[in-house]
Amino acid sequence: MILSLQRGALACMLALVSATAAAQGVIYKCTPPGGSVEYTDIKRGNYCTAMDLPGTVIAAPPRRAAPARSPAQAGQPAAVATVPGAVPTAFPRVDNAEQRARDADRRAILEDELKSEQQKLAELRLEYNNGAPERRGDERNYAKYQERTATLRDSVGRAEKNVEALKREIANIR
């Protein structure tokens, strides 16, 4: 009972400390030679180590200056360079013939994967035998048989989902 109260108090204290960390900065866990443990935002000696707490605020890196624009680009709108993941307006384009060739390659790869996944699904369904697979010699214990049956059922379900996903992906190709 006392141990659970101490853990609860410790959890509350860590929640409070992490909330404070968002406003203050780094939280240190200090264990002096006496053996007591103290959590603080002030480093008091070599016996304090910085904690890596979730939810703490980390300062953002300074923003880089926009690159200098050439006279040819002066009339064009500026590309969004400071937002990560944004596509600049001058991003290289692929011509239609190249894109059709890429799509055809992608379709061929996905159809090969679909074919192999459908074959795997057929084999799993045959082995699963509608929930009553044939018992093997190493399954004298009924629990082992049930475990294998459950594993097969999960494998069949996973393979069915894979087939559906591949069919959707193929349908999405232009």
LINSUL-V740575 format. One record per residue. N is the residue number from 1. BURIAL is I if it has 9 or more other ideal C-beta (glycine too) atoms within 8 Angstrom, else O. Layout:
BEGIN
N:BURIAL
N:BURIAL
END
This chain:
BEGIN
1:O
2:O
3:O
4:O
5:O
6:O
7:O
8:O
9:O
10:O
11:O
12:O
13:I
14:I
15:O
16:O
17:I
18:I
19:O
20:I
21:I
22:I
23:O
24:O
25:O
26:I
27:I
28:I
29:I
30:I
31:O
32:I
33:O
34:O
35:O
36:O
37:O
38:O
39:I
40:I
41:I
42:O
43:O
44:O
45:O
46:O
47:O
48:I
49:O
50:O
51:I
52:O
53:I
54:O
55:O
56:I
57:O
58:O
59:O
60:O
61:O
62:O
63:O
64:O
65:O
66:O
67:O
68:O
69:O
70:O
71:O
72:O
73:O
74:O
75:O
76:O
77:O
78:O
79:O
80:O
81:I
82:O
83:O
84:O
85:O
86:O
87:O
88:O
89:O
90:O
91:O
92:O
93:O
94:O
95:O
96:O
97:O
98:O
99:I
100:O
101:O
102:I
103:I
104:O
105:O
106:I
107:I
108:O
109:O
110:I
111:I
112:O
113:I
114:I
115:O
116:O
117:I
118:I
119:O
120:I
121:I
122:O
123:O
124:I
125:O
126:O
127:O
128:I
129:O
130:O
131:O
132:O
133:I
134:O
135:O
136:O
137:O
138:O
139:I
140:O
141:O
142:O
143:O
144:I
145:I
146:O
147:O
148:I
149:I
150:O
151:O
152:I
153:I
154:O
155:I
156:I
157:O
158:O
159:I
160:I
161:O
162:I
163:I
164:O
165:O
166:I
167:I
168:O
169:I
170:I
171:O
172:O
173:I
174:O
END
